[in-house]
């Protein structure tokens, strides 16, 4: 290992856009109409999904009550529902039943799909004795998503904002995760898709690696690359058939 490398003992992962991605089925918005009674085209559909998954920012204009729900959405499932239904309505989804249906799909753990290298990276880290945490701003339980691909047992700690009462980029949520893992921040790597939210791990002494929240087919080795760039225990993760 080179002199400037860190011998990491723990890796923290963001969830959305990092380990898993919400990619809609073509049927989800097939019959959606806008406020003019016109079908919502594919570009509009893509923008709706971006607004449903963007880690930071406020996607639409909001009044005070709506803004409160938005800024607290990842702490309370009720506010999460209110906030995203507001976003969908103000983003051109005319019918309430369609907005509710899309929202409910978005919070269904089984609507989320793993990036191609998610499972192998988690297995490789676990085989090397690295502690693994999942640290997410979210208002629903994502553990079934991991269970569905057979990797839930590889995660030592799930630190979910609605369960612990704090959201990224507040340093307290990183401190909570580090305490739960009994991990030294100077020997912990945080991997996520947001410089603002996930990159705040640097404030508590962690190293940060950015991955792009690209569509699944366009990012086949982002996690492997992040691990290899940081030279965790010198071993490279097997490339497999990517």
N, C-alpha and C positions, 0 to 999 in steps of 0.2 A: 504494500500500500504506500502511495506517495506521501511525502511529509505534510502536504496540505490537505490530505483527505481526513474525513471524520469517520471513526468506527462507530456507526450508528447502532443503537440498541432498540430503537422504536421508530415506527413510521405511522403517521397520522394521515388519513385520507379524507378529503371531501367526498360527498356522495354524487350529487347531480352535476353532470358535465365532467366528472372525474372518473369514477368507477362505473357509473350507470348513466344512461341518457333516456329521456322521455322522447320517443319517436312515434308519432301518430301512425295508426293504421289508416289506409286510404278511406276507409268507411267512416271514420270518426266524424268528419265534417262534410261528407258527401252531399248532404241536403241543406247545409247551412245557408241562411240568407242574411243580408245586411239590412240596415234600417230603410233602405229604398226598395226592399223586396227582391233584390237581385242576388244571384248565387255568389257566395264568397269564393274567389278564385284561389289558385294554388299559392300565389304570392302573399295574399292576405292570410291564408291558412298558416304559412310558414311564419309570418309575423306574429300571429296569435300564439304559436308554440314558443317562439322566442320570448314573448312577454310572460308566458307561464313559467319559464325556467331560468330567466336571467337572474344571476346571483345578487346583483345590486341595481340601484336606480329605481325611479318611479316612472312607470311606462305611460301613464295618462294623468290628466289634470284631476285633482281630487279636492273635495271640500274638507273641512277640519275633521269631521267624523270619519270620512273615508281615509284620510291621511293617517289618522290614528290607527285604524284597522290595518292599513298597509305596513306601517312601521313596526307594528306589534304582531304581525301575521304569523311569524315563526315561533311565537310563544304560546299561542292559544288556537286550537283547531277552529273555534267559532269565528275568531277574527280572520283566520286564514281563509275560510270559506267566503266570508263577507268581502274581503279584499280582492280575491281573485274573481268573484262574480262581478264586482264593480269593474275590474279591468276588462273582462270579456264584454260586458255591456257597452262600456265606453270605447271599446276597440271594434265595434260594429256588429256584434252578434245580437240579432234582433229578438230572437225567441228565447224566453226564459228557460224552457225545457232543454234547448240545445246548449245554452250556457251551463246549466246545471249538469247535463250529461258529460260535457267535456271536462268540467271541473272534477267530477267524480272519477272519471277515467284517470285524470292527472294524479290523483291521490291514491289510486289503487296500486299497491306495491308491484303487482304483476303486470302493470303497463310499462314498467321500466325495464330496459334491456342493458345487459352488461357490455362494456367495451370488450373487443376481442381478446385483450390480454389481461383482463381483470382477474380471472380465476387463477391463471398460471402465476401471476405476480404474487397474489396472496399465498398460494401454495409455496412458492419459492422462498418468500420471506419467512413463513412459518417453519419451513425445513431448516432454515439457517438460525432459528432461535430468536428471530426479531419479533418484538411485541408489535401488535397491530391494533390501531384504533380507527374508528370511523367517526368523524366530527362534522356534523351537518346542521345548518340552519333549516329546520323542517318542522312541520306540524302534524306529521303522521308517522306511524311506526314502519321503518324500512327494513326491519329484520327479515320479514318474509321474502323480500327480494333476494337477499343473500341465501336464504334457505333454499329457494327455488333452483339455484345453480350449484347447490351443495357446498357453499363456502362459509356459511354462518358460523360454524364452529371454529373457523380460523381467526375470527375477529375477537380480540380479547376484551375490547370495550366499545360499546356504541354510546356516543355522547351526542344526544339529540336535543336541540335547543328547547323544544316544547317540554321536555322532561326535566332539564336542568335549570331552566329559567333564565337563560342568558344566550345572546346571539353573537356570532362573529360580526364585526372585528373586535368586540370587547375582549381584552386579554384574559378575562376571568374564565371564558369557556375553554381556552387553551390550557390554562392552569388546572382547570377541573380535569381535563383529559390526561394531562401529565401526572396528576396525583393518582387518578384511577389506574394508570398503567405503571405507577411507581417508576416513572421515566425521568431521566435528566434532560432538560431542554437542550443542552449543548450537544447531546447525543441523539437528538430526535429530528427526523425529517418530516415536514408537512408537505403533502402534495395536493394541489387544488387548482381550480380553473379561474380563480379571481385574485388578482394582486391586492385588491382592496380588502376583501373579506378573509381569504385564506393566507395572504401574505402577511397579515397582522401577527401571525405566529412568530415572526422575527422579533416582535416587541417583547416576547417572553424568553428569547434566546434560542429558538428553534431555527433550523435551516429551512428554506422554502424552495420548492420546485414547482414551476408553473406548467400546466398542461392546457392545451386548447380544447374547448368544449365542442369539438367538431362532430358531424354525423359519424355514426359507428363505422361506416365503410371507409371513411376518410382518415380515421385515426386507429390504425391497427397495432401500433407499438408505442403509443405515447407514455404509458406507465412504465413499460420496460426501459424506454429511453431515459425517463426521469430517474429511475433507480440506477441505471448504469452511469449516468452523468455524475451521480453522487457517490459512486464507487462503494456501495454498501458491501462491506466485508470482502471486497476485491473480486468476488465471484460475479460473473455475468449471468444473467437469466437466460436460459435456453430460448432460442428464437422460435422453435416450433415451426408450424407451417403457415406463417403469416406472409 
